[in-house]
Amino acid sequence: MTLLRSGARLLALAVLLAGAALPARGQCSMCRAAVESSAESRRIAGELNRAILVLFAAPYLVVGTCASVLFRRRIGTFLKTRLLRRR
């Protein structure tokens, strides 16, 4: 059971790292045109893009964490009641 759990964690980490390595654009074309219009703002365009992607991912992480905690509690309760009935 722990081997499966560690394998799933390793796979999730690999997918996360692969997704972070890929170039992604978080800006719409109008925002990118506004940011890249001057020399000074072209330097911060990469950081702005990264910040947009981080802000985009945060709600999904919160909802996913809450869902996994609730799911684990429900499965744990279910397994405890099933195991107690067998005895």
Beta strands, then each sheet from edge to edge (+ up, - down):
end
